[in-house]
């Protein structure tokens, strides 16, 4: 069903949406008003954009990721990084491939995980070709074996800005983590 909102009604609707997000959170507001994130972005950008806590930011990024509204792949001159969703726990994991050595690491990097204003980064598996046997090998890295946390930005002015942050800054943070993670796992 489509609704027509007049110009005089738009500021009332914007204030109500902003108040709702601040009171009951992003996810419940989205469901309550049956709006998609693009419509919410049009209505709430700028002065109407609500104060978000890190739990809301986690929900928003998860929604952007699930709906395919952010990039799933990032390439640098050294790495190809592909991002996937772990729907069982609502997290994002990555596979980072070194373009020169063709080895890979798999790990988790979910922004604002569990409502905390940090990005936990953890490598779980290292895949490589054994130089002696020529077989592909997989090494499981001890949980917490190579773990980092990156503090995250908390103030945004629109949903589009959150999307841009994910597609640029988040991807760069994970790429830099790949470099130090490869240095760690290659010498286990």
C-alpha positions as CSV (number, residue, x, y, z in Angstrom):
1,X,0.0,0.0,0.0
2,X,1.3,3.5,-0.9
3,X,0.8,6.5,1.3
4,X,0.9,10.1,0.2
5,X,2.4,12.4,2.7
6,X,1.8,16.1,2.2
7,X,4.6,18.7,2.9
8,X,2.9,19.9,6.1
9,X,2.7,16.3,7.4
10,X,6.3,15.4,6.6
11,X,7.8,17.2,9.6
12,X,5.3,15.5,11.9
13,X,6.1,12.1,10.4
14,X,9.8,12.8,10.7
15,X,9.6,13.8,14.3
16,X,7.5,10.8,15.1
17,X,10.0,8.4,13.4
18,X,12.9,10.0,15.2
19,X,11.2,9.8,18.6
20,X,10.2,6.2,17.9
21,X,13.8,5.1,17.1
22,X,15.1,6.9,20.2
23,X,12.5,5.2,22.4
24,X,12.1,1.7,21.0
25,X,15.1,1.3,18.6
26,X,15.7,1.1,14.9
27,X,14.5,-2.4,14.2
28,X,11.2,-2.2,16.1
29,X,10.5,1.3,14.5
30,X,11.2,-0.1,11.0
31,X,8.7,-3.0,11.6
32,X,6.1,-0.8,13.3
33,X,6.0,1.7,10.4
34,X,6.7,-0.9,7.7
35,X,9.4,1.2,6.1
36,X,12.4,0.1,4.2
37,X,15.8,1.6,4.9
38,X,15.8,3.8,1.8
39,X,12.5,5.4,2.7
40,X,13.7,5.9,6.3
41,X,16.9,7.6,4.9
42,X,14.8,10.0,2.8
43,X,12.7,10.9,5.8
44,X,15.3,11.1,8.5
45,X,18.5,12.6,7.0
46,X,20.0,15.7,8.5
47,X,18.3,17.4,11.5
48,X,15.8,14.6,11.8
49,X,18.3,11.8,12.1
50,X,18.0,10.3,15.6
51,X,20.7,9.7,18.1
52,X,21.6,6.0,17.7
53,X,23.1,3.7,20.2
54,X,25.5,0.9,19.2
55,X,22.8,-1.7,19.3
56,X,20.8,0.3,16.7
57,X,24.0,0.7,14.6
58,X,24.5,-3.1,14.7
59,X,20.8,-3.6,13.6
60,X,21.2,-1.0,10.8
61,X,24.4,-2.5,9.4
62,X,23.0,-6.0,9.6
63,X,19.9,-4.8,7.7
64,X,22.1,-3.1,5.0
65,X,24.2,-6.2,4.7
66,X,21.3,-8.7,4.5
67,X,19.4,-6.5,1.9
68,X,22.5,-6.3,-0.3
69,X,22.7,-2.5,0.1
70,X,26.5,-2.5,0.9
71,X,29.4,-4.1,-0.8
72,X,30.3,-7.7,-0.3
73,X,33.8,-7.5,-1.7
74,X,36.8,-5.3,-1.3
75,X,40.1,-5.4,-3.3
76,X,43.5,-4.0,-2.6
77,X,46.7,-4.5,-4.4
78,X,47.5,-7.3,-1.9
79,X,44.1,-8.8,-0.9
80,X,40.7,-9.9,-2.1
81,X,38.3,-9.8,0.8
82,X,34.8,-11.3,0.5
83,X,32.2,-10.8,3.2
84,X,29.4,-13.2,4.1
85,X,26.6,-13.4,6.7
86,X,26.4,-15.9,9.5
87,X,22.6,-15.9,9.9
88,X,22.7,-18.2,12.9
89,X,24.2,-15.5,15.1
90,X,23.7,-12.4,13.0
91,X,27.3,-11.7,12.3
92,X,29.6,-10.9,9.4
93,X,32.5,-13.1,8.5
94,X,35.2,-12.6,5.8
95,X,37.6,-14.6,3.7
96,X,40.7,-12.7,2.9
97,X,42.9,-14.1,0.1
98,X,46.4,-13.0,-0.5
99,X,46.7,-12.4,-4.2
100,X,50.4,-13.2,-4.4
101,X,50.7,-16.3,-2.2
102,X,47.1,-17.5,-2.7
103,X,46.6,-18.4,1.0
104,X,43.5,-17.4,2.9
105,X,42.3,-16.5,6.3
106,X,38.7,-16.7,7.5
107,X,37.4,-14.7,10.4
108,X,34.7,-12.5,11.9
109,X,34.3,-8.8,11.8
110,X,30.9,-7.6,12.8
111,X,30.6,-3.8,13.5
112,X,28.9,-2.9,16.8
113,X,28.6,-6.6,17.6
114,X,26.4,-7.2,20.6
115,X,25.6,-3.4,20.9
116,X,29.3,-2.5,21.8
117,X,30.8,0.5,20.0
118,X,33.8,-1.5,18.7
119,X,34.7,-3.8,15.8
120,X,35.9,-7.1,17.1
121,X,38.2,-8.8,14.6
122,X,39.2,-12.4,14.9
123,X,40.8,-14.9,12.6
124,X,39.5,-18.5,12.9
125,X,41.0,-20.5,10.0
126,X,44.1,-20.3,7.8
127,X,44.1,-22.1,4.5
128,X,47.4,-22.7,2.5
129,X,49.1,-25.1,0.2
130,X,51.6,-27.3,2.0
131,X,55.0,-26.8,0.2
132,X,56.1,-30.4,0.9
133,X,53.0,-32.4,0.0
134,X,51.3,-29.9,-2.4
135,X,47.9,-30.5,-0.6
136,X,45.6,-27.8,0.6
137,X,45.8,-27.5,4.3
138,X,43.5,-25.8,6.9
139,X,44.7,-24.7,10.3
140,X,42.2,-23.8,12.9
141,X,43.4,-20.8,14.9
142,X,42.7,-20.9,18.7
143,X,39.7,-18.8,19.7
144,X,41.1,-15.5,20.7
145,X,44.4,-16.4,19.3
146,X,44.6,-13.4,17.1
147,X,42.0,-10.9,18.3
148,X,41.8,-7.1,18.0
149,X,39.2,-4.5,18.7
150,X,38.8,-1.3,16.8
151,X,36.9,1.6,18.3
152,X,34.1,2.7,16.0
153,X,32.4,6.0,15.1
154,X,29.1,6.6,16.8
155,X,27.7,9.8,15.3
156,X,26.1,9.6,11.8
157,X,23.8,12.0,10.0
158,X,22.0,9.6,7.7
159,X,21.6,6.0,6.8
160,X,23.5,6.8,3.6
161,X,26.5,7.9,5.7
162,X,26.4,4.6,7.6
163,X,26.4,2.8,4.3
164,X,29.3,4.9,3.0
165,X,31.2,4.2,6.3
166,X,30.7,0.4,5.8
167,X,31.8,0.5,2.1
168,X,34.9,2.5,2.8
169,X,36.2,2.8,6.4
170,X,35.0,-0.7,7.6
171,X,36.5,-2.4,4.5
172,X,39.8,-0.6,5.1
173,X,39.9,-1.6,8.7
174,X,39.4,-5.3,7.8
175,X,42.0,-5.0,5.0
176,X,44.6,-3.7,7.5
177,X,43.7,-6.5,9.9
178,X,44.3,-9.1,7.2
179,X,47.9,-7.9,6.9
180,X,48.7,-8.4,10.6
181,X,46.6,-11.6,10.8
182,X,48.6,-13.2,7.9
183,X,51.8,-12.2,9.7
184,X,50.5,-14.1,12.8
185,X,49.1,-17.3,11.2
186,X,52.0,-17.9,8.8
187,X,54.3,-18.5,11.7
188,X,52.1,-20.8,13.8
